[in-house]
């Protein structure tokens, strides 16, 4: 399944820790939107439900006891998805294995972009563009 939907937040698997001050800011922001919370969807791997983008949103929603969260599924193995560190654009793809192996990475360890029309775009845009399919 590719596209956006609402899924049970407990079926999502984080691969990174969050920055405490940023997590608290996100929590306060999301709480301020009540009763109609409108946020970008959380980007998930379509095969594993590992969170690719949206850890701070995920933890804010969990803290608010939200059961269903907006999610966009992507094919994480698609060659157009680039996973890298701050200083290295070489693909890493260790995000999935870190979450599956229960070893959660430090905050902001990995960055994700999509290669589209010779540009690198932030992966968060996929929640609107839905460019990567299975």
N, C-alpha and C positions, 0 to 999 in steps of 0.2 A: 504494500500500500504506500503510495506516494501522495503527498498533499497535506493539507492542514486539517486537523480534527481536534477534538478534546479527548484526552485519555487520562486514565487514573494516574495520578502523580506518583503513586507507590510503584508503578511499573517502570519508572524512569531510573536510570543508573548513572550517577555522577562519576566523572573521572578526575575531577579536580576539587580541591578544597576552595573555600571562598575567602576573600579578604574581609575580616570582621567589620571594619568601618563601612566598607562598600555594601556588605550584606545588610547592615543595619539601615543604611540610607535607602537601599532598595526596598526593604521591609516598610519603612516609613512612607515611601513614595507609593507603593502598591496599596498600603492601608488607606492612604489619603484618597484613593480613587473609589473606594467603596461608596455605594453598593454596586457600581458598574465598573469593574476592573477591566481596562483595556490595555493590554501590553503585547509586545511582539511575541510570537510563539517561540517555544523552546525547540531548538533544532536537535533531532534525534537520528541516530543510525537506524535505518529501517530493519536491519537484521537483529540488532542486539538491544535496542532502546537505550543505548549509552548516549548521554547528553553531549552533544558536540558544541553547542553554544546555548548559554542561558542558565549557568549555574547559580548566579545571584538571584535571578527571577525564580528559579526552582526553590531555593532555600527560603525566599520571602513567602512564596505561596504555601510551602510546607508549614512555616511558622504561623501562617494565618489559617491553618487547617483547611485549606482549599483541597477538595478531593480531585477535581478534574481540571487539567491545565491545557492551554492551547499548545499544540505540538505540530511541527512540520517534519515529516520523515524524508531522509535523503539516503541515497546509496553512497555510503561512506567510502567505498572502494572505487568509486568513479574517478577516473584519471583527472577530471577537472577540479576535484576537491584537493586542496593543498593544505597539509598540516605541517606546521613548522614552529620553530622557536623564534624568539624576538630577533635573533641575529642570523638565523639561517633559514633560507627559503626552501631548502631541500625537504622533500616529503619525509615525514616521520612515521605516521600511522601507528604510533604506539598508544594512542589514546584508547582505542578499543581494548587492547590487551591489558592496559593498566587497570581499567575498570572491571573487566572480567576476572582478572586475577586478584581483585580486592585491594590492590595497591593504588591508593588515590594519590594523584600528583599534587604538587604544591600549586597555589593559585596562579593563574595566568602563565602556566608553564607552556601551554600549547596555543597556537593561533590558527585559525582556519579561514581560508579564502576560497573563492571559486574563480577559476579561469574562464572568462567569458568575453568573446570578441576581442581577444588580445589585451584584456584588462584583468587585473586582480581585484575582485570585489569582495567586500566583507560578507561572510557566509550568512549573517543575519538577514541579508536581503532576500534569501531564499524563502523566508516566510511570506514574502510578497510575490516573488518572481517564480518560484517553484521550477527552477531550471534543470535540476538533476533528477533523473528518473532511474528506476531499476532497469 
